[in-house]
Each structure stands twice: as C-alpha cells, then as structure tokens.
C-alpha cells in the first residue's frame, strides 16, 4: 500500500494506524505506537476520531488483502 502525504492530522492518524498494523518488527511497532500516542494527546483528536481512523485502517488493509487474494497477488 502506498500512502500519500497527509492533508491533515486526522489523515495522519489513519496513516499511523495503517503503519502500526503493517509494522515488520516489534521495534517499528513500538516507534509507531509512541507516535500515535503523541497524536492522541491532541485535544482535537477525539475518541471518535481515533476510533474512526483505526476502523478505516483495518477496513482498507482487509480490502487490500482480499483484492490481493482475488487477483493472485504475491502478498495474499
């Protein structure tokens, strides 16, 4: 999956969750978790915003996985 530059902090949070769910190592996962934790301290990021970003990331990654499986991609 290719991520475009985020247009705002809400998109950046979504991208953070995508990265978190696709981290190749525990060290990367820890670093991304810390980044997301800092973002969640922003008063503009509500519980609902965070939840929506997380759900969106899961749905997109699941869709990508299903498409790879359907079209015979090597990452299926």
Secondary structure by P-SEA (a helix, b strand, c coil): ccccccccaaaaaaaaaaaaaccccaaaaaaaaaaaaaaaacccccaaaaaaaaaaaaaaaaaaaaaaaaaccccc
